[in-house]
């Protein structure tokens, strides 16, 4: 039994599923603070498939020992950060400031080289309640080197 429907833009080709310690806390953070909404969920198993209007998708699942390949301790997701491209980053920044949630990396402009050009981004990093590192970015376009 599941509540909701398929994601509005179909399923992305790769969607991370994050094990979480408290599904209610994670849903509050991801939806209220990050602008995600529940596409569908299986409440009986503590699972939710989340989406943003701009197409980003992620799954969150209450830890139950299944698929845990080793000891899982805070912060979860060591060695990985999830990059989420957004059309409008300012509402997210205001949400964190309003909620008093600290930035892991404060908002900043960066230009990174790839090939014969650079891509610009305005970005910041935060951690979710389980310590997953999330990089939100808005494109500033490209420029030739």
C-alpha positions as CSV (number, residue, x, y, z in Angstrom):
1,X,0.0,0.0,0.0
2,X,1.4,3.4,-0.9
3,X,0.1,6.9,-0.6
4,X,0.6,9.5,-3.4
5,X,1.5,9.1,-7.0
6,X,4.6,8.7,-9.3
7,X,6.9,11.7,-9.4
8,X,5.5,14.5,-11.6
9,X,8.4,14.4,-14.1
10,X,8.8,10.6,-14.0
11,X,11.6,8.8,-12.2
12,X,15.1,10.2,-12.5
13,X,17.8,7.8,-13.8
14,X,19.6,7.8,-10.4
15,X,17.9,8.6,-7.1
16,X,19.8,8.2,-3.8
17,X,18.0,6.5,-1.0
18,X,19.1,7.7,2.4
19,X,18.7,5.7,5.5
20,X,17.5,8.0,8.3
21,X,17.2,7.7,12.1
22,X,13.8,9.4,12.4
23,X,11.6,9.6,9.3
24,X,9.3,12.3,10.7
25,X,12.3,14.6,11.5
26,X,13.8,13.9,8.0
27,X,10.5,14.6,6.2
28,X,10.1,17.8,8.1
29,X,13.6,19.0,7.2
30,X,13.5,17.9,3.6
31,X,10.0,19.3,2.9
32,X,9.7,22.3,5.1
33,X,13.3,23.6,4.9
34,X,14.5,22.2,1.5
35,X,11.3,22.6,-0.6
36,X,10.7,18.9,-1.4
37,X,7.3,17.4,-1.4
38,X,6.2,13.8,-1.0
39,X,5.5,12.1,-4.3
40,X,4.5,8.9,-2.6
41,X,5.2,7.1,0.6
42,X,4.8,3.8,2.4
43,X,4.1,4.9,5.9
44,X,4.0,1.3,7.2
45,X,7.7,0.8,6.2
46,X,8.9,4.3,7.0
47,X,9.6,5.2,3.3
48,X,9.0,8.3,1.3
49,X,9.9,9.3,-2.3
50,X,10.5,13.0,-2.4
51,X,10.6,15.5,-5.3
52,X,11.2,19.2,-5.8
53,X,9.3,21.2,-8.5
54,X,12.6,21.6,-10.4
55,X,13.0,17.9,-10.8
56,X,15.4,16.8,-8.0
57,X,14.4,13.5,-6.4
58,X,15.6,11.6,-3.3
59,X,14.2,8.7,-1.2
60,X,14.3,8.6,2.6
61,X,13.8,5.4,4.6
62,X,13.7,4.7,8.3
63,X,16.6,2.5,9.4
64,X,15.6,-1.0,10.1
65,X,18.9,-2.9,9.6
66,X,18.1,-3.9,6.0
67,X,20.8,-3.0,3.5
68,X,23.2,-1.8,6.1
69,X,26.6,-3.0,4.9
70,X,28.5,-1.9,8.0
71,X,28.1,0.0,11.3
72,X,26.1,3.1,10.6
73,X,26.8,6.0,12.9
74,X,26.4,9.8,12.8
75,X,27.2,11.5,10.5
76,X,25.7,9.2,7.9
77,X,27.0,9.4,4.3
78,X,30.6,10.0,5.1
79,X,32.5,10.6,1.9
80,X,29.5,11.6,-0.2
81,X,27.8,14.9,-0.8
82,X,24.6,15.2,-2.8
83,X,24.6,18.0,-5.4
84,X,21.1,19.5,-6.0
85,X,20.8,22.0,-8.8
86,X,17.9,24.5,-8.2
87,X,16.5,27.4,-10.3
88,X,16.1,29.7,-7.3
89,X,18.4,29.4,-4.3
90,X,17.4,32.4,-2.3
91,X,14.3,30.9,-0.7
92,X,16.5,28.0,0.6
93,X,19.0,30.4,2.1
94,X,16.2,32.4,3.8
95,X,14.7,29.1,5.1
96,X,17.9,28.1,6.8
97,X,18.5,31.6,8.2
98,X,14.9,31.7,9.5
99,X,15.2,28.2,11.1
100,X,18.6,28.9,12.6
101,X,20.1,26.0,10.8
102,X,23.8,26.5,10.3
103,X,25.5,26.3,6.9
104,X,28.3,23.8,6.6
105,X,29.7,26.1,3.9
106,X,28.2,29.6,3.7
107,X,26.7,30.8,0.4
108,X,29.4,31.7,-2.1
109,X,30.1,32.2,-5.8
110,X,32.5,29.7,-7.4
111,X,33.9,29.1,-10.9
112,X,35.2,25.7,-11.7
113,X,37.1,24.8,-14.9
114,X,36.0,22.0,-17.1
115,X,37.6,21.6,-20.5
116,X,38.1,24.9,-22.2
117,X,35.6,26.8,-20.1
118,X,34.4,27.5,-16.6
119,X,31.1,27.0,-15.0
120,X,29.9,29.4,-12.4
121,X,27.6,28.6,-9.5
122,X,26.2,30.3,-6.4
123,X,26.2,27.5,-3.8
124,X,26.1,26.5,-0.2
125,X,26.3,23.3,1.8
126,X,24.2,22.1,4.7
127,X,23.8,18.8,6.6
128,X,20.4,17.1,7.1
129,X,19.4,15.8,10.5
130,X,21.4,12.6,10.0
131,X,24.5,14.4,8.8
132,X,24.2,13.9,5.0
133,X,26.1,16.7,3.3
134,X,23.9,18.5,0.7
135,X,25.3,21.0,-1.8
136,X,22.6,23.3,-3.3
137,X,23.6,25.3,-6.4
138,X,22.2,27.7,-8.9
139,X,24.0,28.1,-12.2
140,X,25.6,31.4,-13.2
141,X,26.4,30.2,-16.7
142,X,29.7,29.5,-18.5
143,X,32.6,31.5,-19.7
144,X,35.6,30.8,-21.9
145,X,39.0,30.6,-20.3
